[in-house]
């Protein structure tokens, strides 16, 4: 990252990378990353056992405007559900089902970070 303060895109990319590492340590397998279509983008598509998991990653440097996972509004949630259906239609249908997760990444002033992984939102 450039300088002492990362750009919004750099911060998001770093949060997404750390979220991916967290999910892989939890035993999940990466199927797709930054999948795009005309309706939007899915940050991460993972496999957790037999389930396909669509993960939205939200990264923040403070909770001034709320917790990162609170940024997934009902409208965003509905769009993620549509995108998940589109991803499944383009790929193999998940025999074990489909799940939506949100991973909140919070970077602290001391350089550490915390992860809030919410399954099946």
N, C-alpha and C positions, 0 to 999 in steps of 0.2 A: 504494500500500500504506500501511497505517496504522503510525505509530510507526517504530521502528528495526528491529523484528523482525516480519516478516510472519507471518500465520497460515499454517497448513498449506495451507488452500485457496488463499490468495493466492500462496503459493510455487509450488504446483502449477500454477496458472493462468499465472503468469509463465514457468515452465519450459516449459509447453506452447506458449505464444506464441513463445518463442525457438526451440523445436524446430521449429515450423511455419515460421518465417522461414528457419531453416537448410535445411530440406527444400526449400522453394521456391527458395532460392538454388541448390540442387543440381539444379534443373530439374523438380522434382516438382510436380504440380497437386493442390490440395485438392479432394477429392470430398465429404467429410463430416467433421464434428467433433463429438465427444462424443455419438456415436450410442448410444442406449440401447434395450434390450429387457429382457424379464423375466429373462434370463440374465446381464446385466451391461452393461458399457459399453466402447466402443472409443474411445480418445482421438482418433486421427486416421486417416482413410482417405484415401490419396493415390493418384495415378496416376503411375507411373514408366515412361514409354514405353507399352508395351501392357499392363503389369502393374498390377493393383490391389495396393496395399501397405497392410496394416493395421499401424499404428504404435502401440506402447505407449510412453508417455513416463514416465520415472521421474526425479523431481527430488529432490536432496538438498543440504544445506548443508555436509556433511562426509562423510568415508568411515569415520567411527567404527564404523558398523554395516555396512560393506562398500560397494563401488562401487554406484552407482545401478542399473546393468544387472543386477547380481547379485540384485536384488529380484524379478526375473522368474523365479520358481521353476518347476519342471516342472508343478506344478498350475496356476499362472497361465498358463503357455504352452499347456497343453491347453485351458483355458477360452478363451484368445484364438483358438485354432484353431476351436473351436465357434462363437464369436461371428463370426469371419470368414466361416464357412459360412452363418450366418444373415444376415449383411449381404448376401452375394452372392445368396442366395435371394430377398431382398427387393428387390434392385436388379438391374441387368443382369449377366449372367454374364461374367466377364472372359475375353476371347478369348486374352489373352496370359498368363494364369495369375494366381496369387495368391501373395503373399509376406508374411511376417511380419517386421517390423523392430522393434528396440528402440532408443529414443533416451534415453541417460542424460544428464541435465543436472546439473552440479555448480556451485553458487554458492560462490565463494571469499570469504574475509573482506575482501579488498581491493575487493570490488564487481564483480570480473570473473566470468566463468563459462566453463566448458568443456563441449563437446558430444562425446559418444561415440555415434556412430551405427553400430549393428550391423545389417547387412543379412542377411535370410534366416536368422533364428535358428531 
